[in-house]
Amino acid sequence: MTTYLHDGAVFDLDGGFIDVVGVEWTWTGLYSDQGEPLLVGAGDPTPLPLPTVYHDHGPLIPLPKRLTSRLLRAAVSADFAASVGDGHTESYGDYALRTAGAGQ
């Protein structure tokens, strides 16, 4: 995780941000001459320093982390294991069919 401290707030540069009007901003991996991370907004390739983006377009809201397949498998496997532990004796496929609508 690459972080940057600005106005007392820690920004995770490896994620992304969304401003108050819905524009997504991502870090270019580069820094300005003053050591500020350079961000680009959707549709505009011109990099701007994070403090400038924060001032002109902020606050910047971190984008939700993307769910990894490993984490998803672990969560599903834990639920399946708990289901078996509760006495269900079905295949994983049958379990998936039985629980498909449970979260809706």
LOTORLO-141221 format. One record per residue (C-alpha): x, y, z; residue number from 1. Coordinates in steps of 0.5 Angstrom, whole numbers, plus 500, padded with zeros to 3 digits. Layout:
// LOTORLO-141221
((X Y Z) NUM);
...
This chain:
// LOTORLO-141221
((500 500 500) 1);
((503 507 498) 2);
((500 512 502) 3);
((500 520 502) 4);
((499 524 508) 5);
((495 531 506) 6);
((491 535 511) 7);
((492 530 517) 8);
((488 525 512) 9);
((492 519 510) 10);
((491 517 502) 11);
((492 510 500) 12);
((495 512 493) 13);
((494 504 490) 14);
((486 505 491) 15);
((483 510 487) 16);
((478 516 489) 17);
((472 519 487) 18);
((470 527 488) 19);
((464 530 489) 20);
((461 530 482) 21);
((463 523 481) 22);
((470 523 477) 23);
((474 518 479) 24);
((482 520 480) 25);
((487 515 480) 26);
((495 516 482) 27);
((500 516 476) 28);
((505 513 480) 29);
((509 519 479) 30);
((510 525 484) 31);
((511 533 483) 32);
((517 536 484) 33);
((514 538 491) 34);
((513 531 492) 35);
((506 531 491) 36);
((503 525 488) 37);
((500 526 481) 38);
((493 524 480) 39);
((489 524 473) 40);
((482 524 473) 41);
((477 520 468) 42);
((477 523 461) 43);
((483 528 462) 44);
((490 526 462) 45);
((493 532 465) 46);
((496 530 472) 47);
((495 534 478) 48);
((498 534 485) 49);
((493 531 490) 50);
((493 537 494) 51);
((490 541 488) 52);
((485 536 486) 53);
((483 535 494) 54);
((482 543 494) 55);
((479 544 487) 56);
((475 537 487) 57);
((474 535 494) 58);
((473 532 498) 59);
((476 525 495) 60);
((473 519 497) 61);
((476 512 497) 62);
((474 508 492) 63);
((471 501 495) 64);
((477 495 494) 65);
((475 490 489) 66);
((474 483 491) 67);
((479 478 490) 68);
((477 471 487) 69);
((481 469 493) 70);
((477 472 498) 71);
((471 471 495) 72);
((473 463 495) 73);
((475 464 502) 74);
((468 467 504) 75);
((464 462 500) 76);
((468 456 503) 77);
((467 458 510) 78);
((460 459 509) 79);
((459 452 506) 80);
((463 449 511) 81);
((459 452 516) 82);
((453 449 512) 83);
((456 442 513) 84);
((457 443 520) 85);
((450 445 521) 86);
((448 438 518) 87);
((447 439 511) 88);
((450 434 507) 89);
((449 436 500) 90);
((454 438 494) 91);
((457 444 493) 92);
((453 445 487) 93);
((447 444 491) 94);
((449 448 496) 95);
((450 454 491) 96);
((443 453 488) 97);
((440 452 495) 98);
((443 459 498) 99);
((443 463 491) 100);
((437 467 493) 101);
((439 468 501) 102);
((442 474 500) 103);
((437 478 496) 104);
